[in-house]
Amino acid sequence: QRTCWWNEICKEEFQTLFRCKCPLWSYCRSPGRYYNAFCTMTGVGYIWTQPDRNWGVPI
């Protein structure tokens, strides 16, 4: 489990696992379901929920 940098890709398109976990003050978001998701403070778009437990389990 690794914490993402700001604006780093947290989830790649067509992948089920997260690359890293966004900080508490940010969201893992993408413009749509089939796009790369980045850590950002904007809560607009497609938000991927990152669970605290069961890290690395497919969603």
C-alpha distance (Angstrom), angle and dihedral (degrees) to the residues before:
residue distance angle dihedral
Q1 . . .
R2 3.77 . .
T3 3.78 130.5 .
C4 3.79 115.2 -121.8
W5 3.76 124.7 -126.3
W6 3.79 117.2 -119.3
N7 3.83 110.9 -77.4
E8 3.83 92.0 9.3
I9 3.81 120.7 138.7
C10 3.81 105.7 -96.2
K11 3.81 96.1 175.9
E12 3.80 128.9 20.0
E13 3.80 122.4 -140.8
F14 3.82 115.5 -89.5
Q15 3.83 91.5 10.9
T16 3.81 122.5 117.2
L17 3.81 97.5 -157.3
F18 3.79 127.8 71.8
R19 3.81 118.2 -120.3
C20 3.80 92.6 -147.4
K21 3.79 141.1 -16.9
C22 3.79 121.4 -96.6
P23 3.83 118.8 -127.1
L24 3.81 117.1 -98.3
W25 3.80 93.2 -101.3
S26 3.80 94.7 55.8
Y27 3.80 141.4 60.2
C28 3.79 132.2 -132.4
R29 3.80 97.4 -125.8
S30 3.79 139.7 164.4
P31 3.82 135.0 -176.7
G32 3.82 89.0 -112.1
R33 3.77 144.1 -9.8
Y34 3.82 95.1 -84.3
Y35 3.79 100.0 47.9
N36 3.80 135.0 89.3
A37 3.81 111.0 -87.7
F38 3.80 122.4 -137.2
C39 3.80 133.9 -165.1
T40 3.77 107.3 -104.9
M41 3.80 139.1 151.8
T42 3.82 91.1 -127.8
G43 3.79 112.4 100.9
V44 3.82 93.3 -161.4
G45 3.80 122.8 108.7
Y46 3.79 130.0 22.8
I47 3.81 108.3 -15.2
W48 3.81 118.0 -157.7
T49 3.81 112.5 -150.8
Q50 3.78 112.3 -134.1
P51 3.82 111.0 -156.6
D52 3.79 119.8 -141.7
R53 3.80 93.5 -141.8
N54 3.82 130.6 47.4
W55 3.80 91.6 34.1
G56 3.80 112.0 -161.1
V57 3.79 96.0 19.5
P58 3.84 111.5 134.8
I59 3.79 115.2 -106.1
